[in-house]
Amino acid sequence: MERGGGVLMHIASLPGPFGIGVLGEEAIAFSRQLKEQGMKYWQVLPFSYPGSGDSPYQSFSAFAGNWLFIDPRRLMKRGLLNAGEVVAQEYNVNKWRIDYDYLRIEREKMLRLAFSRADDKLKSEVNAFLEENKWAQDVAAYLCAQDKFYKKAWWQWDDEDLKNYKKSAVDALKKEENYLFHAFVQYIFMSDWQEIKAEINNNGIKIIGDMPIYVSCDSADVWAGREMFKMAKPGRKIKKKDEDDEIPETAYIFEKVAGVPPDYFCEDGQLWGNPIYDWDKHRKTDYEWWMTRIEENYKLYDILRIDHFRAFSSYWEIPSESKTARTGEWVKGPGLQFFDVLNKRFGDSSRLIAEDLGEKTPDLDAFMEASGLPGMRVMQFGFNPWEDSGYLPHNFPKNCVAYTGTHDNNTMLGWLWEAPENERAECLKYCGFEGNNWGDGGTRSASIRAVIKTLWMSHADCAIIPIQDQLGYGGDTRINIPGTATGNWQVRFSKEDLDGIDNEWFRELNRLYRR
């Protein structure tokens, strides 16, 4: 990667009048601000529609875009809404938090109204989009079926032929107007984003995207391609420890599920519950599903971060009836062969970033070195006074992307307030902060500036800070706490917040450290 600095902010967190950030002028304005600061990168979180816990990492599709990001104003420009209908979509109850339950209802009403006004030309464009994208056909069919069966999981559908993805039943769905509606939504999302991204790129900013490695159990991906996952055998019997033992319904559908063992974030590990890939079957297809997925992500982003990259080397596999992630085991992933196929398909893997955080093992280190991909370094992990940690900036390799923290961390100010006293003292001393006002926040916080400056001085090719750290905000603006099911992914920022950032300070920082 080209040496440079950047900011991490979810599209949902952008300011604007519609209760959630959208693919509109606010996104373009933010890219202009990044340019003014001398930044080169804007890292976003997955564009996936949010699923369990409102998480973009638990979506019904690995391909579909989040229709909550569709800008009502752009629908008006297409002649699909009028000005009054756009104003009706404004939401001013709380401009700092996202009300997903409200937005899901209101945005679907808006999109169905817009679709009712689609002319033959627009519908022909949607049909052409469907012809070019098999994933869009599966997504539209899956959502159409979900509407029929009251949003139940695919294995709960009453129609056995649809449940089992029988071609005749799926083809019948494709004749329904509701199928075309769901395809229309994806077409609007994808075409709007391509226009917005072109303007962002024209401002000299590259988009770093984020691809979750796993998909959800209840997803179009599993419904339409269950042969690619480790499914439970029909009639699977599970021994209960006692009569009151509650076995997850998915345990009878999936043999194993994904997660990570106990770590810095969670003492019981993280039981994500996603289905596990049957890598032997993927290998026999030359990883065609994966290659298509990466190709689609390359259309969305300039650079792609693969979340939980270590699963390509080895992954934590948990019996699906387990209550925590403690009862899993490490299993070998597809290894370097996957990247040999990827390099043949796309020329090389220079547009990828490997999220290699978590437990470091010799096999992972060797795998990372052999892949040649940049890994990640997070400063917050580095300040144990008795360790010369690889997360300290003086140990950062050139080929890495370095952060104060990620979307899974506390904000830097929040971390300073909550860290053990010896780690906080080590951090402040390491970063050259000598005042006694380390707890002061805001865009000109002296302690946060000292941390950011230390990160920018490092040898790492790319340095990224979350928008919360650029603003100097505390833990109340943290976007996600791993292992918790509610209250995450809701944080937004106002135009006044962003206008308060000292653009000149960041521009000089980027100049001084040649970013």
C-alpha positions as CSV (number, residue, x, y, z in Angstrom):
1,M,0.0,0.0,0.0
2,E,1.0,3.6,-0.6
3,R,2.2,5.3,2.6
4,G,-0.7,7.3,3.9
5,G,-3.2,8.1,6.6
6,G,-6.9,7.5,6.9
7,V,-10.0,7.5,9.0
8,L,-12.3,4.6,9.9
9,M,-16.0,5.5,9.8
10,H,-19.1,3.4,9.1
11,I,-21.4,4.8,6.4
12,A,-24.2,4.5,9.0
13,S,-22.3,7.0,11.2
14,L,-22.3,9.8,8.7
15,P,-24.3,13.0,9.5
16,G,-27.5,13.7,7.7
17,P,-31.3,14.2,8.1
18,F,-32.5,10.6,7.6
19,G,-31.7,8.9,10.9
20,I,-28.7,7.0,9.4
21,G,-25.9,7.9,7.1
22,V,-26.7,7.4,3.5
23,L,-24.9,7.3,0.1
24,G,-25.3,10.9,-0.6
25,E,-23.7,14.4,-0.4
26,E,-22.6,13.8,3.2
27,A,-20.4,10.9,2.1
28,I,-18.8,13.1,-0.7
29,A,-18.4,16.0,1.8
30,F,-16.6,13.7,4.2
31,S,-14.2,12.6,1.4
32,R,-13.5,16.3,0.7
33,Q,-12.7,16.8,4.3
34,L,-10.3,13.9,4.3
35,K,-8.6,15.3,1.2
36,E,-8.3,18.7,3.0
37,Q,-6.6,16.8,5.9
38,G,-4.1,15.2,3.5
39,M,-5.6,11.7,4.1
40,K,-5.5,9.0,1.4
41,Y,-7.9,6.4,2.9
42,W,-11.4,6.1,4.2
43,Q,-12.0,2.7,5.8
44,V,-15.7,1.7,6.0
45,L,-17.4,-1.2,7.7
46,P,-19.3,-3.9,5.7
47,F,-22.1,-2.6,3.4
48,S,-24.1,-5.6,4.4
49,Y,-27.7,-5.2,5.6
50,P,-27.6,-5.5,9.5
51,G,-28.7,-8.7,11.0
52,S,-28.7,-10.1,14.5
53,G,-27.9,-7.3,17.0
54,D,-27.9,-4.8,14.1
55,S,-24.5,-6.1,13.1
56,P,-23.3,-5.7,9.5
57,Y,-21.2,-8.8,10.2
58,Q,-24.4,-10.9,10.6
59,S,-26.2,-10.2,7.3
60,F,-28.7,-12.3,5.2
61,S,-26.3,-12.0,2.3
62,A,-22.5,-11.8,1.7
63,F,-23.3,-9.8,-1.5
64,A,-26.3,-7.6,-0.9
65,G,-26.1,-3.9,0.0
66,N,-27.7,-2.2,2.9
67,W,-30.8,-0.5,1.6
68,L,-31.0,1.7,4.7
69,F,-28.1,3.5,3.0
70,I,-30.1,4.5,0.0
71,D,-30.5,8.3,-0.2
72,P,-34.2,9.4,-0.6
73,R,-32.9,12.6,-2.4
74,R,-31.3,10.5,-5.1
75,L,-34.6,8.6,-5.6
76,M,-36.3,12.0,-6.1
77,K,-33.7,12.8,-8.8
78,R,-34.8,9.6,-10.5
79,G,-38.4,10.8,-10.4
80,L,-39.4,8.1,-8.0
81,L,-40.2,10.3,-5.0
82,N,-41.5,13.9,-4.6
83,A,-40.0,16.5,-2.2
84,G,-42.7,16.0,0.4
85,E,-42.0,12.3,0.5
86,V,-38.3,12.9,0.9
87,V,-39.0,15.3,3.8
88,A,-41.2,12.6,5.4
89,Q,-38.1,10.4,5.6
90,E,-36.3,12.8,7.9
91,Y,-35.8,11.6,11.4
92,N,-34.7,14.2,14.1
93,V,-35.6,12.4,17.3
94,N,-31.9,11.6,18.0
95,K,-29.2,12.5,15.5
96,W,-26.5,10.7,17.5
97,R,-28.1,7.2,17.6
98,I,-29.6,4.9,15.0
99,D,-33.1,3.5,15.5
100,Y,-33.0,0.4,13.3
101,D,-36.4,-0.8,14.2
102,Y,-38.0,2.4,13.0
103,L,-35.8,2.7,9.9
104,R,-36.5,-0.8,8.7
105,I,-40.2,-0.1,8.5
106,E,-40.0,3.4,7.1
107,R,-37.4,2.7,4.5
108,E,-39.2,-0.3,3.1
109,K,-42.4,1.7,2.8
110,M,-40.3,4.4,0.9
111,L,-38.7,1.9,-1.4
112,R,-41.9,0.1,-2.3
113,L,-43.5,3.5,-3.1
114,A,-40.5,4.3,-5.3
115,F,-40.7,1.0,-7.0
116,S,-44.4,1.5,-7.8
117,R,-43.3,4.4,-10.0
118,A,-40.5,2.6,-11.9
119,D,-41.0,2.8,-15.6
120,D,-40.3,0.1,-18.2
121,K,-36.8,1.5,-18.9
122,L,-35.8,1.3,-15.2
123,K,-37.3,-2.2,-14.9
124,S,-35.3,-3.4,-18.0
125,E,-32.1,-2.0,-16.3
126,V,-33.1,-4.1,-13.2
127,N,-33.6,-7.2,-15.3
128,A,-30.2,-6.7,-17.0
129,F,-28.6,-6.3,-13.5
130,L,-30.2,-9.6,-12.5
131,E,-28.9,-11.4,-15.6
132,E,-25.4,-10.2,-14.9
133,N,-25.5,-11.2,-11.2
134,K,-26.5,-14.6,-10.0
135,W,-26.1,-13.5,-6.4
136,A,-28.8,-10.8,-6.9
137,Q,-31.2,-13.5,-8.2
138,D,-30.7,-15.5,-5.0
139,V,-31.0,-12.5,-2.8
140,A,-34.3,-11.4,-4.5
141,A,-35.7,-14.9,-4.4
142,Y,-34.7,-15.4,-0.7
143,L,-36.3,-12.1,0.4
144,C,-39.4,-12.8,-1.7
145,A,-39.8,-16.1,0.1
146,Q,-39.1,-14.5,3.5
147,D,-42.0,-12.1,2.8
148,K,-44.2,-15.1,2.2
149,F,-43.2,-16.9,5.4
150,Y,-43.3,-13.9,7.7
151,K,-39.5,-13.4,8.0
152,K,-38.9,-17.0,9.3
153,A,-35.6,-18.6,8.8
154,W,-35.3,-20.6,5.6
155,W,-35.4,-24.0,7.4
156,Q,-38.8,-23.0,8.9
157,W,-40.5,-22.3,5.6
158,D,-43.7,-24.3,5.1
159,D,-43.0,-25.0,1.4
160,E,-40.5,-27.9,1.2
161,D,-39.6,-27.2,-2.4
162,L,-38.6,-23.6,-1.6
163,K,-36.9,-24.6,1.6
164,N,-34.7,-27.0,-0.4
165,Y,-34.1,-24.5,-3.2
166,K,-35.8,-26.6,-5.8
167,K,-35.4,-25.0,-9.2
168,S,-39.1,-25.1,-10.2
169,A,-40.1,-23.4,-6.9
170,V,-37.4,-20.8,-7.2
171,D,-38.3,-20.0,-10.8
172,A,-41.9,-19.5,-9.8
173,L,-40.8,-16.9,-7.3
174,K,-39.0,-15.1,-10.0
175,K,-42.2,-14.4,-11.8
176,E,-43.6,-12.4,-8.9
177,E,-43.5,-8.6,-8.8
178,N,-42.1,-8.7,-5.3
179,Y,-39.1,-10.5,-6.6
180,L,-38.4,-7.6,-9.0
181,F,-38.9,-5.2,-6.1
182,H,-36.1,-6.7,-4.1
183,A,-33.9,-6.8,-7.2
184,F,-34.7,-3.1,-7.8
185,V,-33.5,-2.3,-4.3
186,Q,-30.1,-3.9,-4.9
187,Y,-29.8,-2.3,-8.3
188,I,-30.4,1.2,-6.8
189,F,-27.9,0.6,-4.0
190,M,-25.2,-0.7,-6.3
191,S,-25.6,2.0,-9.0
192,D,-25.9,4.8,-6.4
193,W,-22.7,3.6,-4.7
194,Q,-20.7,3.5,-8.0
195,E,-21.6,7.1,-8.7
196,I,-20.7,8.2,-5.1
197,K,-17.5,6.2,-5.1
198,A,-16.4,7.8,-8.4
199,E,-16.7,11.2,-6.7
200,I,-14.8,10.1,-3.6
201,N,-12.0,8.7,-5.8
202,N,-11.9,11.9,-7.7
203,N,-11.2,13.6,-4.4
204,G,-8.1,11.4,-4.1
205,I,-9.5,9.1,-1.4
206,K,-9.4,5.3,-1.7
207,I,-12.1,3.2,0.0
208,I,-10.9,0.4,2.3
209,G,-13.8,-2.0,2.5
210,D,-14.4,-4.8,5.0
211,M,-15.5,-8.4,4.2
212,P,-16.7,-10.6,7.0
213,I,-15.2,-14.1,6.4
214,Y,-18.3,-15.9,7.5
215,V,-22.0,-15.7,6.4
216,S,-25.1,-16.1,8.6
217,C,-27.0,-19.4,9.1
218,D,-30.2,-17.7,7.8
219,S,-28.9,-16.3,4.6
220,A,-29.4,-16.4,0.9
221,D,-25.9,-17.8,0.7
222,V,-26.6,-20.9,2.7
223,W,-30.1,-21.4,1.4
224,A,-28.9,-21.4,-2.2
225,G,-25.5,-23.1,-1.6
226,R,-25.8,-25.3,1.4
227,E,-23.5,-27.9,-0.2
228,M,-20.6,-25.5,0.5
229,F,-21.2,-25.6,4.3
230,K,-20.9,-28.3,7.0
231,M,-24.6,-29.1,7.4
232,A,-25.9,-31.5,10.1
233,K,-27.0,-35.0,8.9
234,P,-30.8,-35.4,8.7
235,G,-32.2,-36.6,12.0
236,R,-29.1,-35.5,14.0
237,K,-29.4,-36.5,17.7
238,I,-27.8,-34.4,20.4
239,K,-27.3,-35.5,23.9
240,K,-28.6,-33.0,26.5
241,K,-26.7,-32.6,29.7
242,D,-30.0,-32.3,31.6
243,E,-33.7,-31.9,30.8
244,D,-33.6,-28.1,31.0
245,D,-30.7,-27.9,28.6
246,E,-31.8,-25.6,25.7
247,I,-30.3,-26.6,22.4
248,P,-30.2,-23.9,19.7
249,E,-32.5,-24.7,16.8
250,T,-29.5,-24.2,14.4
251,A,-27.7,-27.2,16.1
252,Y,-30.0,-29.5,14.2
253,I,-29.3,-27.7,10.9
254,F,-25.5,-27.2,11.2
255,E,-22.9,-29.6,12.6
256,K,-20.3,-27.0,13.6
257,V,-20.3,-23.2,14.0
258,A,-17.7,-20.4,14.0
259,G,-16.2,-18.3,16.8
260,V,-12.9,-17.5,18.5
261,P,-11.4,-18.9,21.7
262,P,-11.1,-16.8,24.9
263,D,-9.0,-13.7,24.3
264,Y,-8.4,-10.1,25.2
265,F,-12.1,-9.2,24.5
266,C,-14.0,-12.2,26.0
267,E,-13.0,-14.7,28.7
268,D,-15.5,-17.2,27.2
269,G,-14.4,-16.5,23.7
270,Q,-16.9,-15.4,21.1
271,L,-19.6,-17.8,19.9
272,W,-20.5,-16.2,16.6
273,G,-22.7,-19.1,15.5
274,N,-22.0,-18.8,11.8
275,P,-21.9,-22.0,9.7
276,I,-18.5,-23.5,8.8
277,Y,-17.4,-23.8,5.2
278,D,-16.8,-27.2,3.8
279,W,-13.4,-26.3,2.3
280,D,-13.0,-29.7,0.5
281,K,-16.0,-28.9,-1.6
282,H,-14.9,-25.3,-2.2
283,R,-11.5,-26.6,-3.3
284,K,-13.1,-28.9,-5.9
285,T,-14.7,-25.8,-7.5
286,D,-11.5,-23.8,-7.5
287,Y,-13.1,-21.7,-4.9
288,E,-15.5,-20.3,-7.4
289,W,-18.0,-18.9,-4.8
290,W,-15.1,-17.1,-3.1
291,M,-13.7,-15.8,-6.3
292,T,-17.1,-14.3,-7.2
293,R,-17.4,-12.8,-3.8
294,I,-14.0,-11.1,-3.9
295,E,-14.7,-9.9,-7.4
296,E,-17.9,-8.3,-6.3
297,N,-16.1,-6.7,-3.3
298,Y,-13.5,-5.3,-5.7
299,K,-16.3,-3.5,-7.5
300,L,-17.3,-1.9,-4.2
301,Y,-13.9,-1.0,-2.7
302,D,-10.4,0.0,-3.8
303,I,-8.8,-2.1,-1.1
304,L,-10.4,-5.0,0.8
305,R,-9.8,-5.9,4.4
306,I,-10.7,-9.6,5.1
307,D,-12.1,-9.9,8.6
308,H,-10.8,-12.8,10.7
309,F,-8.2,-13.7,8.0
310,R,-6.6,-16.2,10.2
311,A,-9.4,-18.7,9.3
312,F,-7.7,-19.3,6.0
313,S,-4.8,-20.7,8.0
314,S,-6.8,-22.3,10.8
315,Y,-10.1,-21.6,12.4
316,W,-11.9,-22.3,15.7
317,E,-14.7,-24.8,15.1
318,I,-17.3,-25.2,17.8
319,P,-20.0,-27.9,18.2
320,S,-23.2,-26.2,17.3
321,E,-24.9,-27.2,20.5
322,S,-22.3,-25.4,22.7
323,K,-23.2,-22.5,25.0
324,T,-19.8,-20.8,24.8
325,A,-16.8,-20.8,22.5
326,R,-14.6,-22.6,25.0
327,T,-15.4,-26.0,23.7
328,G,-14.0,-25.6,20.2
329,E,-10.8,-26.8,18.4
330,W,-8.4,-25.4,15.8
331,V,-9.0,-26.9,12.3
332,K,-6.8,-26.3,9.3
333,G,-8.2,-23.9,6.7
334,P,-7.6,-23.9,2.9
335,G,-4.1,-22.4,3.3
336,L,-2.0,-20.8,0.6
337,Q,-3.7,-22.8,-2.2
338,F,-6.6,-20.4,-1.9
339,F,-4.3,-17.5,-2.7
340,D,-2.7,-19.3,-5.5
341,V,-6.1,-19.5,-7.1
342,L,-6.9,-15.9,-6.2
343,N,-3.6,-14.6,-7.8
344,K,-4.3,-16.5,-11.0
345,R,-7.8,-15.0,-11.1
346,F,-7.0,-11.4,-10.3
347,G,-3.3,-11.1,-11.1
348,D,-2.2,-10.6,-7.5
349,S,-3.5,-10.0,-4.0
350,S,-2.2,-6.4,-3.6
351,R,-5.6,-5.0,-2.9
352,L,-6.1,-7.1,0.2
353,I,-5.5,-6.5,3.9
354,A,-5.4,-9.4,6.4
355,E,-7.1,-8.9,9.7
356,D,-4.7,-11.1,11.7
357,L,-5.5,-10.0,15.2
358,G,-6.1,-12.4,18.1
359,E,-4.0,-15.3,19.3
360,K,-0.6,-15.4,17.5
361,T,0.6,-18.9,16.6
362,P,3.8,-19.9,14.7
363,D,1.6,-21.4,11.9
364,L,-0.2,-18.0,11.5
365,D,3.0,-16.1,11.5
366,A,4.4,-18.3,8.7
367,F,1.2,-18.1,6.8
368,M,1.1,-14.3,6.9
369,E,4.7,-14.1,5.8
370,A,4.1,-16.5,2.9
371,S,0.9,-14.7,1.8
372,G,2.8,-11.4,1.6
373,L,-0.3,-9.5,2.7
374,P,-0.2,-6.5,5.1
375,G,-1.5,-7.4,8.6
376,M,-2.9,-5.2,11.3
377,R,-1.4,-3.6,14.4
378,V,-3.4,-2.0,17.2
379,M,-1.7,0.3,19.6
380,Q,-4.1,-0.3,22.5
381,F,-2.9,-3.9,22.7
382,G,0.8,-2.8,23.2
383,F,1.2,-1.1,26.5
384,N,2.0,-3.9,28.9
385,P,5.1,-2.4,30.7
386,W,6.8,-5.8,30.9
387,E,6.5,-6.7,27.2
388,D,8.2,-5.5,24.0
389,S,4.9,-6.0,22.2
390,G,4.6,-6.3,18.4
391,Y,1.7,-3.8,18.8
392,L,4.1,-1.0,19.9
393,P,4.8,1.4,17.0
394,H,8.6,0.9,17.1
395,N,8.0,-2.7,16.2
396,F,5.5,-2.2,13.3
397,P,6.7,-3.6,10.0
398,K,6.5,-1.5,6.9
399,N,3.9,-3.8,5.3
400,C,1.1,-3.3,7.8
401,V,-2.0,-1.2,8.5
402,A,-1.7,0.4,12.0
403,Y,-4.5,1.6,14.2
404,T,-5.1,3.4,17.5
405,G,-8.0,1.0,17.8
406,T,-10.6,-0.7,15.5
407,H,-14.4,-0.8,15.6
408,D,-14.1,-3.6,18.2
409,N,-12.0,-1.4,20.6
410,N,-12.9,1.3,23.0
411,T,-12.2,4.8,21.8
412,M,-8.6,6.0,22.7
413,L,-9.9,8.4,25.3
414,G,-12.2,5.7,26.6
415,W,-9.3,3.3,26.8
416,L,-7.2,5.8,28.7
417,W,-9.9,6.2,31.3
418,E,-10.5,2.5,31.7
419,A,-7.0,1.0,31.2
420,P,-5.0,-0.3,34.2
421,E,-3.0,2.5,35.7
422,N,0.3,1.1,34.7
423,E,-0.7,0.6,31.1
424,R,-2.1,4.1,30.9
425,A,1.1,5.5,32.4
426,E,3.2,3.4,29.9
427,C,1.1,4.7,27.0
428,L,1.4,8.3,27.9
429,K,5.1,8.1,28.6
430,Y,5.7,6.2,25.3
431,C,3.8,8.8,23.4
432,G,5.7,11.7,25.0
433,F,2.7,13.2,26.9
434,E,3.9,15.0,30.0
435,G,0.9,16.9,31.2
436,N,-1.6,16.0,33.9
437,N,-4.7,16.6,31.8
438,W,-4.6,13.2,30.0
439,G,-8.3,12.8,30.6
440,D,-9.4,15.9,28.6
441,G,-11.2,15.0,25.4
442,G,-12.2,16.9,22.3
443,T,-10.7,17.5,18.9
444,R,-7.7,19.2,20.5
445,S,-7.1,16.7,23.3
446,A,-3.4,16.8,24.0
447,S,-3.2,13.2,25.1
448,I,-5.0,11.9,22.1
449,R,-3.0,14.0,19.7
450,A,0.2,12.6,21.3
451,V,-1.1,9.0,20.6
452,I,-2.1,9.8,17.0
453,K,1.3,11.5,16.4
454,T,3.1,8.5,17.6
455,L,1.1,6.2,15.3
456,W,1.8,8.5,12.4
457,M,5.5,8.5,13.0
458,S,5.6,4.7,12.7
459,H,7.1,2.8,9.8
460,A,3.7,1.3,8.9
461,D,2.7,2.0,5.4
462,C,-0.9,2.8,6.4
463,A,-2.1,4.5,9.6
464,I,-5.8,4.6,10.4
465,I,-7.7,6.2,13.3
466,P,-11.4,5.8,14.0
467,I,-13.4,9.0,13.6
468,Q,-14.0,8.8,17.4
469,D,-10.3,9.3,18.0
470,Q,-10.1,12.1,15.5
471,L,-12.8,13.8,17.5
472,G,-11.3,12.9,20.8
473,Y,-14.5,11.4,22.1
474,G,-15.0,8.9,25.0
475,G,-16.3,5.4,25.4
476,D,-19.9,6.5,25.1
477,T,-19.3,6.8,21.3
478,R,-17.8,3.3,21.0
479,I,-19.5,1.5,18.1
480,N,-19.2,-2.2,19.2
481,I,-18.4,-4.2,22.3
482,P,-17.6,-7.8,21.2
483,G,-19.6,-10.5,22.9
484,T,-22.6,-8.2,23.6
485,A,-25.8,-8.7,21.7
486,T,-27.5,-5.2,22.0
487,G,-26.7,-1.5,21.9
488,N,-24.0,-1.7,19.2
489,W,-23.6,-0.2,15.7
490,Q,-25.8,2.8,16.6
491,V,-23.4,5.6,16.9
492,R,-23.7,8.6,14.6
493,F,-22.0,12.0,14.3
494,S,-23.3,15.4,13.4
495,K,-22.1,17.9,10.8
496,E,-21.1,20.1,13.8
497,D,-18.9,17.3,15.1
498,L,-17.1,16.9,11.9
499,D,-16.8,20.7,11.4
500,G,-15.0,20.9,14.7
501,I,-12.1,18.7,13.6
502,D,-8.8,20.7,13.2
503,N,-8.2,19.8,9.5
504,E,-5.0,21.9,9.4
505,W,-3.4,19.9,12.3
506,F,-4.0,16.6,10.4
507,R,-2.7,18.1,7.1
508,E,0.5,19.1,8.8
509,L,0.8,15.7,10.5
510,N,0.5,14.0,7.1
511,R,3.0,16.3,5.5
512,L,5.5,16.0,8.4
513,Y,5.5,12.2,8.4
514,R,5.2,11.9,4.6
515,R,1.8,10.3,4.6
